[in-house]
Amino acid sequence: MKKSTAPKRILLVTGLSGAGKSTALRTLEDLGWEVVDNLPLSLLDHLLSTPIPKGAAKGRRPLAIGMDTRTRDFDAARVVKQIKALASDHSFPIETLYFDCAGSELLRRYSETRRRHPLAPDRPATDGIAAERGLMEPLRRWADYVIDTTDTDSNALQRQIRERFGSGSGAATLHVMSFGFARGIPRNADNVFDMRFLRNPHWVDELRPLTGRDPPVGDYVAGDPAYADVLPQIETLLLTLLPRYAAEGKSYVTIAFGCTGGRHRSVHVAERVAARLREAGFLPTVEHRDLGSLPRDVIEAAQRTEAATEQGV
C-alpha cells in the first residue's frame, strides 16, 4: 500500500454494548473521520488498499473502525494479537479506544430503551452484560484510551470525543471540572482535589441559593484562612505536572475539584484554577457537573456530622 493512501491515524473503537461506541463513531464522522463499523480486522488490509473514490475529499483522513461482540468471528484476544501484528508495520499506527460503563447504568439504559442485549436476546440483560464484560477484558487491558460513561450523557460524551480527537495538533486536551462528593467521584478524573477543608457557603442563608460563579460566594470561600496558602500550591503543582504529562504523551488530562454538593467551593476553585492555567498558556475546558443540583441540607449536614465525629465532638 502506498504511504500516500494510508490513513494518517487509525482508531479502533470498541467496548461494552450500550457504553457509547455508536455515539463516538457518529461524532468522529462529523469531525471528518472515515468511519467503518463492525469490520473484521482481518479485512483491514483490503480496506486500506482500496483506492480512494474519485471526487472524494483529498488528503489522508483519519480512520475509525468500530468493533464489538456483534462483529463476525469476534475474539478479543485474537483482535489484540492482530493489532500487534499490524502495528509492527508503521503504515498501520492503530490506537484503541474502549468504552466502559457500570453494569447498573447499562441495565438502566437497556430498560429505558427496551432493547435486548446482543449476548442475551432471550435472557435478562444482566446475563449479557456480565458475559460481554468477560469477553472484552483483553481489549480493555490493551486499550490506549478508556472512557467510562457511567456518569456521562450523550452530549457530554460527544464533547469529550470532539476535544480528544477533533484536533490534529497532538497537544494534550485539558479539562477542569467541579463535582459533589455526595454524588460520586468522576470516574475519568486524573487528579482529584478535595475542597471540603474550606468553609462552606451552604450554611450562610444569603449564599445558599447562589453558586461558586457568584462573586459573594467566591469572596466568602477566598476568606477562609487556608485559602491563600493552599490554592497557589495547587496551581504550582498543576503547572509543574502538565508539561510532564505532555512529555509522556498523555493526550487527555482531567482535573477535578470536589466539595460536598458540587455547587459552591468546588465551582469557585475550578473557575479560579482554569483562569490561572489560561494565563500560563493552556486552553482548559470547564465543566460543573453538579451545578444544576438543588442545595440540600441533609447532604451538607452529613459532612458536618462526619467531621464532628472524627474530632471527637
N, C-alpha and C positions, 0 to 999 in steps of 0.2 A: 504494500500500500504506500502511495506517495505521501511524504510528510505533509505536503500542502493540502491533502484531502482529509487528514486526521483531525478529529475534534481537538480544540485547544484544551479541553477539560472533559473528563468523563466521570459522571457521578452515578453510582449505584444507589437507588433509593429503595429502602426496604423497611421491614418492621412488622409489628403486630397489626392484624386486620382491625380497622377502626381507630388506629392511633394517629392517623393524619397523612398517610402516604399519598392518597389521591389529591388532597388539598395542596400538598407540597408540589406534586407534579404539575397541577394546573397553574400554580404560581410561577414555577420555573418556566413553563411555556409562555406565560405572559411576559416574563423577563427576557424572552428571546432565545431560550434554550430549545434545542431539538429534544423532543420527549418521545420515548417508546416505552409502553407499559407491557408487563408480562412477557418479556422477550427472554427465552432461554439463553443463558450466557454462551452456550456453545455456538449460537448463531451470530455472536458479536463480530467475528472476523468477516462474515458475509455482509453484515450491515455496514461496517466501516469501509469495505472495499467497493460498495455500490456507488457509482458516480453520482455527484450532486445533480439534480434535475436542472434542465435549462430554465432560466427565468427565476431560479431560487436566489435568495439573498446571498451576496458574495461574502467571503470570509469563512473562517472555520468556527462555526457556532459550537458552544459547549453542548454536550450530550448528556441527558439524564435517562437512565434506564430503570424502570420500575419493576420490582420483583418481590414476590412473597410466596406463601404456601400454595397459592392458586396457580402459580406458574407451572407449566408442564415439566414433569420429571424433577421437581424441586427437591433439593437436598442441600441443606445449609453448609454442611462440612465440605461437600463437593464444590459448592459455589466458592467458598473461601479458597479452596485449592486452585480453582480455575482463575480466580482473581490474582493469586500469587504468580501463576504461570504467565498470565497476560502482562502483569506488572513488570516482569523481567525484560519485556520488550518496551523500550522507552516510548514507543509510539502509543502505548496504552497506559497513561497515567491515571489509573482508576482509583477514585475515592469512594468511600461508603458512608451513606447517611442512614441512620437507623432510628425509627420511631418507636418509643416505648410508652407504656401507659399502665397505670394501676388497674388491676382486674375489676375492682368495684366500679371504676369510672367507665371502663369498656362495657361492663354489663349494663350500666345505665344508658349508654349510647345505643346499644343494641335494643334495649327495651323501648327507648324513646322512638327509634326509627322503625321498630318492628321488623328488623332484618334478621335473617338467620346467620349464624356464624358459619363460614365456609367449611370448617372442620367438624361441625356438629349440626348438620341440616335437620336431623330428626331427634336431637338431644338438647338438653339445656345449654345455653351459650357458655356457661361456666366450664363445661367439659371441653368445648372447643378452645376457649381462651387458655386453659391450663395446658392442653396438648400443644397448641401453637407456640406457647412460650418456651416449652422444652425443645421443640423442633428448631426454633430460631436462635437459640442461645449461642451457637458457634458464630453466627453473623453479628450478634450484639457484641460479643467479645472482640471481634475483629474490627468493628466499625471505627472509622476516623471521627465521626460525629454522632453523638447520641442525643436526641431531643426527647425529653419526657413531656408529654402533652396532657398529663393528668389535670393540671390546673390551667390549661391553655385553651381558649376558644378558637374558632376558625379564623377570626380576624387577627388575633394576636399571633397565631401561627404563621399566617401569610406575611405579617410584618417581620417576623423572625427570619423567614426564608428570604425575603427581599433584602434585609440587612446583611444576612450572612452570604448570600450567593448572587446578589444583584450587582455588586461592584467587581470590576475586573482588576482592582488595584492590588489585591492581596494583603492589604493592611487589615489589622485586627478590627473587628467591629466591637464597639464598646457600648454596653447597655447598663444604665444605672436605674435602680428601681427601689421603691419603698414597699413595705408589706407589714401585715399584722401577725405577730406570732400566734395569736388566738386562732388564726385561720390557716396556719401551717407555713413552714419554711419553703420558699421557692425551690423546686427540685433542680432547676438548671443553674442555680447561682454558683459562681466560682469563689466569691468572697462574701461572707455574711458578717455584718456588724450590728451588734445589739445596742440600741439606743435607749433601752429602758432604764439606764442609770440616770438619765436626765429627768428633771421634774416634769410632771405630767399636766399638760394644759386641760385635760379632760375634767379635772376636778375644780376648774375655775369656771363658774357659771357662764360668764360672758364669752369665754373662749371655747367652750364645749361645742357649740354648733359650727365653729369655724374650722379651718384646716391649716395644715402646715404651709400652705401657699399664702395665707393671710399674714400681713406684717405684724399684727398684735401677737399672733401665736409665735412667729419667728423671734420677736423680741423677748417674749416670755421664756422660750427654750434657751435662747442665747444668754439669758440672765443667770442660768444655772452656774454655780461656781466652777464646775468641772468642764464646762463647755469650751472655754478659751484655751485650756490646756490640751484637751483630748482631740478636738476636731482638726487642728493643724497637724497633729501627729498622724491622724488617719490619712489626711491629704498627702503628707510627705511620704507615707508608706505606699500609697497607691501610685504616686508619681515615680517611685522607685521600682515598683513591681511591673507596671505596664510596659515599659521598654523591655524588661526581661521576658515577659510573655511573648512580645513580638519577636524577640531574638530566638525564642524556642519554637517559633512557628505557630503559636496558638492563634487561631483565626477569629475567635469569638470569646469575649470576656464579659461576664455579668457580675456587677457589684450590687449587693442588696443590703438595704438598711431596714432594720425592723424595730417596731415598738409594739406595744400591746395590741392596739386596734388598727394600726396602719393608717391613721388619719392626721396625726399631729407631728410628733417628734421625727418619725422616720421620713415623712414627706418633706419637712423643712430641711433636714440634713441631706437628703438625696438631691434636692434642688441646689443647696449650697455647694456640695461636692461636685456636682455636674458643672456648675458655673466655674469652679476652680480648675477643673480639667479642661474646659474650653479655653480658659486663659492660658493654659500650658500647651495649647495646640491640638488637643484631642477633640473628637467630634462625637460625644456620647448622645445616645437617645435616652429619654427618661420615661419611665412608666411608674404609675402609682397604682399598684394592684388593688388595694382595698380602700381607695379614697372614696368610692361611692357607697361604702357600707355605712349604716346608721350607727351613731355613738351609742354604746350600751354599757350602762353602769355595771352590770353583772360581769362583763368581761374584764373591765378595768379593775373592779374590786377584787377579782381573783388574784391579780398580781399583788395588790396591797396585802392581802391575807397571806400569800406565799412569802412575801418579803418579811412581814412581821414574824412569821413562824421561824424563818431562818435566823432572825436576830434574837429570837427567844423572848419576844414581847408577848 
